Each structure stands twice: as structure tokens, then as C-alpha cells.
Amino acid sequence: MIYLDYSATTPVDKSALDSFNNVSENYIGNPNSLHKLGLESHKLLSASTNQVADLLKVKSSEVIFTSGASESNNLAIFGVINEYKNRGKHIITTKLEHSSVLEPMKYLEKNGYKIDYVNIDSDGKIDLNHLKSLLNDETILVSICEVNSEIGLIQDVNEIGKIINNYPKCIFHVDGTQAIGKKLINLDNIDLYSFSAHKFYGLKGVGCLIKKDDIKLSPIIHGGKSQTIYRSGTPTLALDVSLAKALRITFDNFNERYSKVLELNKYLKDELNKINSIKINSNDRCVPHIINLSIPGVKPETMLHALEQDDIYISTKTACSDKEDESLSVLEFTKDHTLASSSIRISLSYLTTKNDIDTFINSFKKNVNNLKGLDSNGLR
């Protein structure tokens, strides 16, 4: 099997899984219980919270464990608009966002909020002048992903944050789900930051929302204080501990892993550039872990299943996206409906090998030629 869909989900790191199993077996007390077993669990939860805070250079009081990035994004968005509803009803985002941001925006628009989508330039960067022109005293929230999940485009969220700082009533939320483990993180000018463990070799079912202390949120899950007042429910101690472990491993090994993926990215792009009938959409401003490309004339699902026959696994769009024919991210970036309706995503990991790439390329070229009716030389 050759797995090239790491941006959808990563295999769990054995150390993170061992931590989960150990806590599940040996810490049975509810961290909110007052007896000895509960206090032992609470101490471990605090240690994990502190570790996440230390790694991200934030305060422990700013760490909120959630079930994943989708919940974190929803808590950030709805938590802000419910808490600060008297400030205004204007929100700014982009068309490069994950569905767990875009769908809440559609819902809010139907309920009286004005949603503006800031432009991106030809390189895929946020048009900062356009952003400045959209910001006003009624803007309550700006929500922008740090790394786009389909193409891999990186946004300078700290520079964006500095602009938003000029509007003290406006809160800046960043979806960092595809950023952690793929680039260095700096949360200095960010109010809210979402991510999910299963994107960096943790378990599914746990994520985080970093909420700076000066920001208030209205909970979307009510029921009293738990790990924090912002998210009720019995703390998922084993999952929280495993997230902290996976995050530490990711940060400790970042440089080595990044260098390997960068080398694989260059090799894969060099091989893909030899194929005339495709168009690589990801540019040099993208994380090396994601390569998005289009095969005009071939449906993405058709290529996905053709590669699957060779036990090779890629994706078409973000796994959580709806089943529209076009990739909204590719369309926003390329302005080309043909490219948007024929795009696939290959996502790499430090676990990927050069042999994996070679096997993928051979299968991919074979299937491109078969599906486009070309001979082995790429000719009709």
C-alpha cells in the first residue's frame, strides 16, 4: 500500500497511542471528581495542558481541548458572534477555508450577518489592501486559514493579525489545522487558533482551540465548568494526553521531518513536470506536504479509483468537503473551471519514501494515458 493522503489524516504515532492506552488503563478517575483518583487524573490533565501551552508559547489558561478542528472552528466562530453580538454583524473570511468555516458562514449569512470574502492575489496570498478596505467598525470577526487544505497555500497570519490589531473590536481566528507540523507556528497576533491531533500523528477525536485570555466566548456546549468554562463535558483525558504527546514529538522532530518532505516534494514535482497533460496548481508559496494538480478531461474520482486499483491512495478534495463537482479552493486560486473540476491532492509525509513516489508516478502516468486515450508516449 502507498498512502499519499496524509493531509486528510495521518497514522497515529506509536508513542501517542501508548500514552492513550496507558492513561485509559491506569487513570480511571474523572478529572473533575474530588476524590484521590479524580485528583490524580486532574493533575495529569493539567500537565498535558501545560505541555501544549509551552509548545505553542501560550498560557495554560488559553488551551481548550475539543473533539477536533471542526468543533474548534465552530466554537471560535459562534462563540465570538454570540458573546460580542452587540459589536456588529460583519465577518471577513476567504473562499480558501475548510467547510467547517464556510458552512457556519453560510448559516450566519442566512441569519442577518454580512460575510465578505477577501481576495487573494495571483500567488495565492491574501490581498492585504483589499482586507484593509473591508475592515470597518462593524467587523466582529476575521477567520482565515493559515494553510489551505487542498492546495497548501500559506498565509502570513501574523502580518494579517497586525492589520486587524488596528480594529480593537475585531477578533482574529485562524484555522491552523493544516499548519502544525508543516510550518513553524507563531500565535503572537492571533486571538483564536484551531487544530486537530489527527493531522500530526495523534488520534482522531481530539483537537484544540487556543483562546487568548482577553477574548471571551459563549460556549456551544453547555453544562458547567469542565477543563475550562468554555467547553462542558467530562474531559477526554486519554485523548488530551495523547494530543500533547503527539504535538511534542512533532515539534521535537520538525526540522528533520520538514527537510525530508521538502526533498520528496521537489522530486515528485520534477517527475510530474515531465507529464504534459497535467497542470500543477500548488506553487512555491505552498507547504511542501501538499501538491495539488489538475488533469483536464479526467474526473478526479475516476483517477482516485484507478490509482486505488494499484493500492495507491490520494484524495480529490478535502475529506470533509461536500460533493460539489468543483474544488472551490482551486477555482478561487486559478479562476479556471476546468482546473477546478479536474484537481486531485497528493499529500506527503516524512513516512513517504522515494520508492513510494516512483511507484505512484508509474501508476499515475499509466492511468493518465489510459483515461485520456493516449499511448505510452503520451500521444493519441
C-alpha positions in Angstrom: 0.0 0.0 0.0 1.1 3.5 -0.8 -0.6 6.2 1.2 -0.5 9.7 -0.2 -3.4 11.3 1.7 -1.7 12.4 4.9 -3.4 15.8 4.8 -6.7 14.0 5.3 -5.4 12.1 8.3 -2.1 10.7 9.5 -1.4 7.3 11.0 -1.2 7.5 14.8 2.3 7.7 16.3 3.0 4.6 18.5 4.1 6.8 21.4 0.9 8.8 21.3 -1.1 5.6 21.1 0.9 4.1 24.0 0.1 7.3 26.0 -3.6 6.9 25.2 -3.6 3.2 26.2 -1.7 3.9 29.4 -4.0 6.6 30.6 -7.1 4.7 29.6 -6.0 1.7 31.7 -4.5 3.5 34.7 -6.3 6.8 35.2 -10.0 5.8 35.6 -11.0 8.8 37.7 -12.9 11.8 36.3 -10.6 14.8 36.4 -13.4 16.8 37.9 -14.0 14.4 40.8 -12.8 15.4 44.2 -11.5 12.0 45.4 -8.0 10.8 45.1 -8.4 9.1 41.7 -10.0 12.3 40.3 -7.2 14.4 41.7 -4.6 12.2 40.0 -6.4 12.5 36.7 -6.7 16.3 37.1 -3.0 16.5 37.8 -2.3 14.7 34.5 -4.7 16.8 32.6 -3.0 19.9 33.9 0.4 18.6 32.9 -0.9 17.9 29.4 -2.5 21.4 29.2 0.8 22.9 30.3 2.8 21.0 27.7 0.5 22.1 24.9 0.8 25.7 26.2 4.6 25.5 26.5 5.0 24.1 23.0 2.8 26.9 21.4 4.2 29.6 23.7 0.8 30.5 25.2 -0.7 30.4 28.7 -2.2 27.2 30.1 -5.5 29.1 30.7 -5.6 29.6 26.9 -5.8 25.9 25.9 -9.2 24.4 25.3 -9.4 20.7 24.4 -12.1 19.9 21.9 -13.2 16.9 19.8 -11.3 18.2 16.7 -10.8 21.2 14.4 -14.4 21.3 13.2 -15.6 21.8 16.8 -12.8 24.3 17.4 -13.7 26.3 14.4 -17.4 26.3 15.3 -16.6 27.2 18.9 -14.4 30.1 17.7 -17.0 31.5 15.2 -20.2 31.0 17.1 -18.5 31.7 20.4 -17.5 35.1 19.2 -20.6 36.2 17.4 -22.8 35.2 20.4 -20.5 36.8 23.0 -20.0 40.0 21.1 -23.3 40.3 19.2 -23.7 43.9 20.1 -20.4 44.9 18.4 -21.5 44.3 14.8 -22.7 41.8 12.2 -19.8 41.9 9.7 -17.4 39.0 9.2 -14.5 38.6 6.8 -13.1 35.3 5.6 -11.8 33.7 2.4 -13.0 31.1 -0.2 -10.0 29.0 0.7 -11.4 27.9 4.0 -12.3 24.4 5.2 -16.0 23.5 5.2 -16.2 23.8 9.0 -15.6 27.5 8.5 -17.5 28.1 5.2 -20.7 26.3 6.4 -21.0 28.4 9.5 -20.5 31.4 7.3 -23.4 30.4 5.1 -25.6 29.8 8.1 -24.7 33.2 9.6 -25.4 34.9 6.3 -28.9 33.5 6.2 -29.3 34.9 9.7 -28.5 38.5 9.0 -24.7 38.7 9.1 -22.8 40.3 6.2 -20.0 38.0 5.1 -17.2 39.4 2.9 -14.7 37.2 1.2 -11.3 38.8 0.9 -9.5 38.5 -2.5 -6.3 36.6 -3.0 -3.6 37.6 -5.4 -2.1 35.6 -8.3 0.4 33.9 -5.9 -2.4 32.8 -3.5 -1.7 35.4 -0.8 -4.4 37.4 0.9 -4.8 40.8 -0.8 -3.9 43.0 2.2 -5.1 46.2 0.6 -8.5 44.5 -0.1 -8.6 43.3 3.5 -7.9 46.8 4.8 -10.7 48.1 2.6 -13.2 45.6 4.0 -12.4 46.2 7.7 -14.7 48.6 9.5 -16.1 49.4 12.9 -18.8 46.8 12.4 -16.4 43.9 11.7 -16.7 41.5 14.6 -14.6 38.6 13.3 -11.9 37.7 10.7 -11.4 34.0 10.1 -8.6 32.9 7.8 -6.8 29.5 7.5 -3.0 29.6 7.9 -2.5 26.8 5.3 -5.2 25.9 2.8 -6.0 22.2 2.9 -6.4 21.5 -0.8 -3.6 23.5 -2.4 -1.3 24.1 0.6 -1.2 27.9 0.2 0.4 29.6 3.2 -1.0 32.9 4.5 1.1 35.3 6.6 -1.3 35.3 9.5 0.9 37.4 11.7 1.0 40.2 9.2 -2.8 39.9 8.9 -3.1 39.9 12.6 -1.1 43.2 12.9 -3.6 44.8 10.5 -6.6 43.6 12.5 -5.0 44.9 15.7 -5.9 48.4 14.4 -9.6 47.4 15.0 -9.8 46.6 18.7 -13.4 45.3 18.4 -12.5 42.8 15.8 -11.3 39.3 16.7 -8.9 37.2 14.6 -9.5 33.5 14.3 -7.0 31.3 12.4 -7.7 27.7 11.3 -4.2 26.2 11.8 -5.3 22.6 11.2 -3.0 22.1 8.2 -0.2 24.3 9.6 1.0 22.4 12.6 3.8 20.0 11.7 4.1 21.6 8.2 5.5 25.0 9.2 6.7 27.0 12.2 3.9 28.5 14.3 3.7 32.0 15.9 0.5 32.9 17.7 1.5 36.4 18.8 -1.1 38.3 16.8 -3.8 35.7 16.7 -6.8 35.7 19.1 -8.1 32.2 18.4 -6.3 29.2 16.8 -7.8 25.8 15.9 -6.2 22.5 15.2 -6.7 18.7 15.3 -4.4 15.9 16.5 -5.0 13.5 13.7 -3.2 15.9 11.3 0.1 15.4 13.2 0.1 11.7 14.0 -2.3 11.9 17.0 -5.6 10.1 17.5 -8.8 11.1 15.9 -11.4 12.7 18.1 -9.4 15.3 19.9 -8.3 18.8 19.0 -7.7 22.2 20.5 -8.8 25.8 20.4 -6.2 28.3 21.6 -8.2 31.3 23.1 -6.2 34.3 24.3 -7.1 35.3 27.8 -8.5 38.7 26.8 -11.1 37.0 24.5 -14.4 35.8 25.8 -16.5 33.1 24.1 -20.1 31.9 24.6 -20.0 28.1 24.8 -21.7 26.0 22.2 -21.8 23.0 24.6 -23.4 23.9 27.9 -23.2 22.1 31.2 -20.9 23.8 33.6 -17.2 24.0 34.1 -15.0 21.1 32.9 -11.5 21.5 31.7 -12.5 25.1 31.1 -15.7 27.1 31.3 -15.9 27.3 27.5 -16.5 23.6 26.8 -18.6 21.4 29.0 -18.3 17.6 29.3 -16.2 15.1 31.1 -12.6 15.7 30.0 -11.3 13.1 27.5 -8.1 12.6 29.5 -6.5 9.9 27.5 -7.1 11.7 24.2 -5.9 15.0 25.6 -2.7 13.4 26.9 -2.1 11.7 23.5 -2.5 15.1 21.7 0.1 16.6 24.0 2.4 13.7 23.3 1.9 13.9 19.5 2.4 17.6 19.5 5.7 17.3 21.4 7.0 14.6 19.1 6.0 16.8 16.1 7.8 19.8 17.4 10.9 17.9 18.5 11.3 16.3 15.1 10.1 19.2 13.0 13.3 20.2 11.1 14.3 16.6 10.2 10.8 15.8 9.0 10.3 19.0 7.1 13.6 18.6 5.2 12.7 15.1 4.1 9.3 16.2 2.8 10.8 19.2 1.1 13.2 16.8 -0.8 10.4 14.5 -1.7 8.3 17.4 -2.9 11.0 18.5 -5.3 11.5 15.0 -6.6 7.8 14.5 -7.2 7.3 17.9 -8.9 10.2 17.2 -11.2 8.6 13.9 -12.2 5.2 15.4 -12.6 6.5 18.2 -14.8 7.5 15.6 -17.3 3.8 14.8 -17.9 2.5 17.3 -20.5 -1.2 16.6 -20.0 -1.4 17.8 -16.3 -1.2 21.2 -14.6 0.4 21.6 -11.1 -1.7 24.1 -9.1 0.5 24.2 -5.9 3.2 26.8 -6.1 6.3 27.7 -4.2 4.2 29.5 -1.6 2.7 26.2 -0.5 3.8 23.8 2.2 5.8 21.0 0.6 3.5 18.4 2.1 0.6 19.2 -0.3 0.7 19.0 -4.1 -2.5 19.8 -6.0 -2.7 19.2 -9.7 -5.3 19.0 -12.4 -5.8 16.5 -15.2 -8.1 18.3 -17.7 -10.5 15.8 -19.2 -10.3 13.3 -16.4 -12.7 13.3 -13.4 -10.9 13.4 -10.1 -12.9 10.4 -8.7 -12.0 8.4 -11.8 -8.3 8.9 -11.2 -8.6 8.3 -7.5 -10.3 4.9 -8.1 -7.8 4.0 -10.9 -4.9 4.5 -8.5 -6.7 2.6 -5.8 -6.6 -0.5 -8.1 -2.8 -0.3 -7.7 -3.2 0.1 -3.9 -2.3 3.8 -4.1 -4.4 6.3 -2.1 -4.8 10.0 -2.8 -7.7 12.4 -2.4 -9.7 14.7 -4.7 -10.7 17.5 -2.3 -10.7 17.9 1.4 -12.2 14.8 3.0 -14.8 16.9 4.9 -15.9 18.9 1.8 -19.3 18.4 0.2 -19.6 16.6 -3.1 -19.6 19.6 -5.5 -18.1 18.9 -8.9 -15.5 21.7 -8.5 -12.9 22.4 -5.9 -13.8 25.9 -4.5 -10.2 26.5 -3.4 -8.7 25.6 -6.8 -11.3 27.8 -8.6 -10.6 30.7 -6.3 -6.9 30.4 -6.9 -6.8 29.6 -10.6 -10.1 31.2 -11.8 -10.3 28.2 -14.1 -13.3 25.9 -14.0 -11.6 23.2 -16.0 -8.7 23.0 -13.5 -11.1 23.2 -10.5 -13.2 20.3 -11.8 -10.3 18.0 -12.5 -8.0 18.5 -9.5 -6.5 15.9 -7.2 -4.4 16.3 -4.0 -1.3 14.3 -3.2 -0.1 14.8 0.4 3.3 13.7 1.6 4.8 12.8 5.0 8.2 12.1 6.5 7.0 8.4 6.3 6.8 8.7 2.4 9.7 7.1 0.6 11.3 7.8 -2.8 10.2 4.3 -3.9 6.6 5.3 -3.0 6.9 8.3 -5.3 8.4 6.2 -8.1 5.6 3.6 -7.8 3.0 6.4 -7.8 4.4 8.1 -10.8 4.5 4.9 -12.9 0.9 4.2 -12.0 -0.2 7.8 -12.4 1.3 8.1 -15.9 -0.2 4.8 -16.9 -3.6 5.9 -15.8 -3.4 9.3 -17.3 -2.6 7.8 -20.6 -5.4 5.2 -20.3 -8.0 7.7 -19.2 -7.1 10.3 -21.8 -6.7 7.8 -24.6 -3.0 8.3 -25.1 -0.2 5.9 -25.9 2.7 5.1 -23.7 4.5 8.2 -25.1 1.6 10.5 -24.2 0.3 10.7 -27.8 -3.1 10.0 -29.2 
